[in-house]
Amino acid sequence: MINLYNGDFSVHFNTYDSITLKRFQVNYSDIPFPLLLVNYLMPYLDILYQDDDLIAVHKPAGLLVHPSWITPRKTPNLVYSLKCYFRGKPVYTVHRLDRATSGVIVFAKNKETAQRMNHLFADHQVQKTYLCVTRGFTPEEGVIDYPLKPIFDKKVDHPLSDRDKPAKDAISDYRRLGTVELPIPIGKYPCARYSLVEVKPKTGRKHQIRRHMKHIFHPLVGDTKYGEGRHNRLFRENFHIHRMFLMATELAFPHPATGEPMLIQASVTGEVACLFDQFGWQGLYPASESLEKETMEALAGEVEDDMLSQDDEPEEG
């Protein structure tokens, strides 16, 4: 038996058909064990692609990719979710996404694949595509060729490490997909203007897109580090969205085992998709939802309904 999250949950790994949720006892032997575990113990796992060597998932904004000592010990993270999904088998991180960024991320299932993927990234054979919302109307397209200095993080980096490393080459291609002008005064301006921008970073520096867009005076909306507070507040107060508008929508690379061209895409969904539609940006972003997600959400809803029907007063929390 394994207890997770302060003992609120327990899973019987010897049977794979029983799960205890607080004071509820539910047996669903006909539901796959990983599905139950992910739905009830872990953040939602939206699998975009999977084979013997790789698994690609759609990471939600706000979820850590891997455990961090600067966050509480039991903070949910994607690596732990996948480890539970694979019943204890390890997965290998080959690239990262910031906690505030959502979208496609790929993991290797074995060391050999991880090494091959690392070589692909080092050789610039992996093409990443992001979608972001920026302050103001950006130029229609452009190339940002602006070296970036490595960021020293006193919470993560060794105290004796060099804090004044030279800047490294950093290049980002971008193109504007759409614009919106909102009749909301901000500062001295009677209206607020924003752009929907596609960015393809050619290098992989820390916070590259966020720093590059700030460099051309079009910071990302929702970015509390490099953005503008008044624009972040505008979206929180008027649209009730509390996230950074940066989404990894595509990852293209040759398969590390077969060399076959791979294109893995993550849709824009939920409140962000609804807001984009309000802005008239339909058709400008990947919006289709997978059948797998709809099926899993439907099944999760049925299980939850069955659980709640066993008790008149569901527990708070």
C-alpha positions as CSV (number, residue, x, y, z in Angstrom):
1,M,0.0,0.0,0.0
2,I,1.2,3.5,-0.8
3,N,-0.2,6.6,1.0
4,L,-0.1,9.9,-0.8
5,Y,-0.9,13.5,0.1
6,N,-1.1,13.4,3.9
7,G,-2.8,10.0,4.0
8,D,-6.0,11.2,2.2
9,F,-5.4,8.6,-0.5
10,S,-4.2,5.0,-0.5
11,V,-3.7,2.7,-3.4
12,H,-3.5,-1.1,-3.2
13,F,-0.9,-2.0,-5.8
14,N,-1.3,-5.7,-5.3
15,T,-4.8,-5.8,-6.8
16,Y,-5.0,-2.6,-9.0
17,D,-8.7,-2.6,-8.5
18,S,-9.3,-0.7,-5.2
19,I,-8.8,2.9,-4.3
20,T,-9.6,4.6,-1.0
21,L,-10.6,8.3,-1.2
22,K,-10.9,9.8,2.3
23,R,-14.0,8.0,3.7
24,F,-15.2,6.6,0.4
25,Q,-14.3,3.0,-0.7
26,V,-14.7,2.4,-4.4
27,N,-14.0,-0.7,-6.4
28,Y,-13.8,-0.4,-10.2
29,S,-12.0,-3.4,-11.5
30,D,-13.2,-2.7,-15.0
31,I,-11.5,0.8,-15.1
32,P,-7.7,0.7,-15.9
33,F,-5.6,1.4,-12.8
34,P,-3.6,4.2,-14.3
35,L,-6.8,6.1,-15.2
36,L,-8.1,5.9,-11.7
37,L,-4.8,7.0,-10.2
38,V,-4.3,9.9,-12.5
39,N,-7.9,11.2,-12.2
40,Y,-7.9,11.1,-8.4
41,L,-4.4,11.3,-7.1
42,M,-2.5,13.3,-9.8
43,P,-3.0,16.3,-12.1
44,Y,-4.9,15.4,-15.2
45,L,-2.7,13.5,-17.7
46,D,-3.5,14.4,-21.3
47,I,-1.4,12.0,-23.4
48,L,-0.7,13.3,-26.9
49,Y,1.5,10.5,-28.1
50,Q,3.1,7.3,-26.8
51,D,5.2,4.5,-28.1
52,D,7.8,2.1,-26.7
53,D,10.4,4.9,-26.5
54,L,8.5,8.2,-25.9
55,I,5.5,9.7,-24.2
56,A,4.3,13.2,-25.0
57,V,1.8,14.9,-22.7
58,H,0.0,18.3,-22.6
59,K,1.2,20.0,-19.4
60,P,-1.3,22.4,-17.8
61,A,-0.1,25.8,-16.7
62,G,0.9,25.9,-13.0
63,L,2.2,22.3,-12.9
64,L,5.8,21.6,-12.1
65,V,7.7,19.4,-14.6
66,H,9.8,17.8,-11.9
67,P,10.2,18.0,-8.1
68,S,11.8,21.1,-6.8
69,W,13.3,21.7,-3.3
70,I,12.1,25.3,-3.4
71,T,8.4,24.1,-3.3
72,P,6.6,22.1,-0.7
73,R,7.6,18.4,-0.7
74,K,4.2,17.2,-1.9
75,T,3.6,19.7,-4.6
76,P,2.3,17.8,-7.7
77,N,4.6,17.5,-10.6
78,L,4.5,15.8,-14.0
79,V,7.4,13.4,-13.5
80,Y,5.7,11.9,-10.4
81,S,2.4,11.7,-12.3
82,L,4.0,9.7,-15.1
83,K,5.9,7.5,-12.7
84,C,2.6,6.6,-11.1
85,Y,1.0,6.1,-14.5
86,F,3.7,3.6,-15.4
87,R,3.4,1.9,-12.0
88,G,6.7,2.9,-10.7
89,K,8.8,2.8,-13.8
90,P,11.0,5.9,-14.3
91,V,10.7,8.4,-17.1
92,Y,13.6,10.6,-18.3
93,T,13.3,14.4,-18.8
94,V,14.8,15.6,-22.1
95,H,13.6,19.2,-22.1
96,R,11.7,21.6,-19.8
97,L,8.8,23.9,-19.7
98,D,8.4,26.7,-17.1
99,R,5.8,26.0,-14.5
100,A,3.6,28.8,-15.8
101,T,3.8,27.5,-19.4
102,S,1.4,25.0,-20.8
103,G,1.6,22.7,-23.8
104,V,3.5,19.8,-25.3
105,I,6.4,18.2,-23.5
106,V,8.1,14.9,-24.3
107,F,9.7,12.3,-22.0
108,A,11.9,9.3,-22.8
109,K,11.0,5.9,-21.4
110,N,14.6,4.6,-21.3
111,K,18.1,5.9,-21.0
112,E,19.1,5.2,-24.6
113,T,16.2,7.2,-25.9
114,A,16.9,10.0,-23.5
115,Q,20.5,10.2,-24.7
116,R,19.4,10.3,-28.4
117,M,16.8,13.0,-27.7
118,N,19.5,15.1,-25.9
119,H,21.7,14.8,-29.0
120,L,18.7,16.0,-31.2
121,F,18.2,19.0,-29.0
122,A,21.9,19.8,-28.9
123,D,22.1,19.5,-32.7
124,H,19.1,21.8,-33.2
125,Q,17.1,19.1,-34.8
126,V,14.0,19.8,-32.6
127,Q,11.7,22.6,-33.7
128,K,9.6,24.2,-31.0
129,T,6.5,26.3,-31.7
130,Y,4.9,28.5,-29.1
131,L,1.8,30.7,-28.9
132,C,1.7,33.8,-26.8
133,V,-0.3,37.0,-26.1
134,T,1.7,40.2,-25.9
135,R,1.1,43.8,-25.0
136,G,0.6,46.1,-28.0
137,F,0.6,45.4,-31.7
138,T,3.8,43.6,-32.7
139,P,5.3,43.9,-36.2
140,E,3.8,41.3,-38.6
141,E,6.9,39.2,-38.3
142,G,10.6,39.4,-37.3
143,V,13.7,37.7,-36.0
144,I,14.9,38.6,-32.5
145,D,18.7,38.0,-32.5
146,Y,19.6,39.2,-29.0
147,P,22.2,37.3,-26.8
148,L,21.0,36.5,-23.3
149,K,23.1,36.1,-20.2
150,P,22.5,33.0,-18.1
151,I,20.2,33.7,-15.2
152,F,21.6,33.2,-11.7
153,D,18.9,31.8,-9.4
154,K,19.9,32.0,-5.8
155,K,17.3,29.5,-4.9
156,V,18.6,26.8,-7.3
157,D,22.2,27.6,-8.4
158,H,25.2,26.9,-6.2
159,P,26.2,29.9,-4.1
160,L,29.8,29.8,-5.4
161,S,28.8,29.5,-9.1
162,D,29.8,32.3,-11.5
163,R,27.1,35.0,-11.4
164,D,28.5,37.0,-14.3
165,K,28.6,34.6,-17.2
166,P,28.9,36.1,-20.7
167,A,25.7,36.3,-22.8
168,K,25.0,33.4,-25.2
169,D,23.5,33.5,-28.7
170,A,19.7,33.5,-28.6
171,I,17.5,33.7,-31.7
172,S,13.7,33.7,-31.9
173,D,11.5,33.9,-35.1
174,Y,8.0,35.3,-34.6
175,R,5.0,36.2,-36.6
176,R,1.8,38.0,-35.6
177,L,-1.4,35.9,-36.1
178,G,-4.0,38.4,-34.8
179,T,-4.7,41.5,-32.8
180,V,-7.4,42.8,-30.6
181,E,-8.2,46.3,-29.2
182,L,-10.2,46.3,-26.0
183,P,-12.3,49.4,-25.0
184,I,-10.7,49.3,-21.5
185,P,-8.6,52.3,-20.5
186,I,-5.1,51.5,-19.3
187,G,-2.6,54.2,-18.2
188,K,-2.9,57.2,-20.4
189,Y,-4.4,55.2,-23.3
190,P,-8.2,54.9,-23.9
191,C,-7.9,51.3,-25.2
192,A,-5.7,48.3,-24.6
193,R,-4.1,46.5,-27.5
194,Y,-2.8,43.0,-27.7
195,S,-1.4,40.6,-30.2
196,L,-1.5,36.8,-30.7
197,V,2.0,35.8,-31.7
198,E,3.6,32.6,-32.9
199,V,7.2,32.2,-31.8
200,K,9.8,29.6,-32.9
201,P,12.9,29.8,-30.8
202,K,16.0,28.6,-32.5
203,T,18.0,28.4,-29.3
204,G,17.0,27.2,-25.8
205,R,18.0,29.9,-23.3
206,K,16.2,30.2,-20.0
207,H,13.0,32.3,-20.3
208,Q,14.1,33.0,-23.9
209,I,10.7,33.9,-25.4
210,R,9.7,35.9,-22.3
211,R,12.9,37.9,-22.3
212,H,13.0,38.4,-26.1
213,M,9.5,39.7,-26.3
214,K,10.2,42.1,-23.4
215,H,13.3,43.2,-25.4
216,I,11.2,44.4,-28.3
217,F,8.8,46.1,-25.9
218,H,6.0,43.5,-26.3
219,P,6.1,41.6,-23.0
220,L,3.8,38.6,-22.5
221,V,0.5,39.0,-20.7
222,G,0.4,37.3,-17.4
223,D,4.2,37.2,-17.0
224,T,4.8,38.4,-13.5
225,K,8.6,38.5,-13.9
226,Y,9.1,40.2,-17.3
227,G,5.6,41.6,-18.1
228,E,3.7,44.6,-17.0
229,G,1.6,44.5,-13.8
230,R,-1.2,46.7,-15.1
231,H,-1.9,44.5,-18.2
232,N,-1.7,41.4,-16.0
233,R,-4.3,42.9,-13.7
234,L,-6.5,43.9,-16.6
235,F,-6.8,40.2,-17.6
236,R,-7.3,39.1,-14.0
237,E,-10.0,41.6,-13.2
238,N,-11.9,41.6,-16.5
239,F,-11.5,38.0,-17.7
240,H,-10.7,36.2,-14.5
241,I,-7.7,34.5,-16.0
242,H,-4.7,34.1,-13.7
243,R,-2.0,32.6,-15.9
244,M,0.8,33.5,-18.2
245,F,-0.2,33.4,-21.9
246,L,2.6,31.2,-23.2
247,M,1.7,27.8,-24.7
248,A,4.0,25.2,-26.4
249,T,1.8,24.1,-29.3
250,E,4.1,22.0,-31.5
251,L,7.2,19.9,-31.2
252,A,8.8,18.5,-34.4
253,F,11.8,16.2,-34.5
254,P,13.0,13.0,-36.1
255,H,12.1,9.9,-34.0
256,P,15.2,8.9,-31.9
257,A,14.8,5.3,-32.8
258,T,13.5,5.2,-36.4
259,G,14.3,8.7,-37.8
260,E,10.7,9.1,-38.8
261,P,9.5,12.8,-38.8
262,M,7.4,13.5,-35.8
263,L,5.0,16.3,-35.2
264,I,3.3,16.5,-31.8
265,Q,0.7,19.2,-31.3
266,A,-1.1,20.5,-28.2
267,S,-4.4,22.3,-28.5
268,V,-5.4,25.5,-26.8
269,T,-8.4,24.6,-24.6
270,G,-10.6,25.8,-21.8
271,E,-10.8,29.4,-20.6
272,V,-7.9,30.5,-22.9
273,A,-9.7,29.1,-26.0
274,C,-12.9,30.8,-24.9
275,L,-11.1,34.1,-24.5
276,F,-9.4,33.8,-27.9
277,D,-12.8,33.2,-29.5
278,Q,-14.1,36.3,-27.8
279,F,-11.2,38.2,-29.3
280,G,-12.2,37.0,-32.8
281,W,-9.1,34.7,-33.1
282,Q,-11.0,31.6,-34.2
283,G,-9.0,29.6,-36.6
284,L,-5.7,31.2,-35.7
285,Y,-4.7,28.7,-33.1
286,P,-4.9,24.9,-32.7
287,A,-8.2,24.3,-31.0
288,S,-9.3,20.7,-31.6
289,E,-9.6,18.5,-28.5
290,S,-8.7,14.8,-28.7
291,L,-11.3,12.1,-28.4
292,E,-9.2,10.6,-25.6
293,K,-9.5,13.6,-23.4
294,E,-13.3,13.8,-23.9
295,T,-13.6,10.1,-23.1
296,M,-11.5,10.2,-20.0
297,E,-13.3,13.3,-18.7
298,A,-16.7,11.6,-19.3
299,L,-15.5,8.5,-17.5
300,A,-14.1,10.5,-14.6
301,G,-17.5,12.3,-14.3
302,E,-19.4,9.0,-14.1
303,V,-17.1,7.7,-11.4
304,E,-17.4,10.9,-9.4
305,D,-21.2,10.8,-9.7
306,D,-21.2,7.2,-8.4
307,M,-18.9,8.1,-5.5
308,L,-21.0,11.1,-4.4
309,S,-24.2,9.0,-4.7
310,Q,-22.9,6.8,-1.8
311,D,-23.1,9.7,0.7
312,D,-25.6,12.5,1.0
313,E,-23.0,15.1,2.2
314,P,-19.7,15.0,0.3
315,E,-16.7,16.1,2.3
316,E,-15.4,19.6,1.9
317,G,-12.0,20.1,0.6
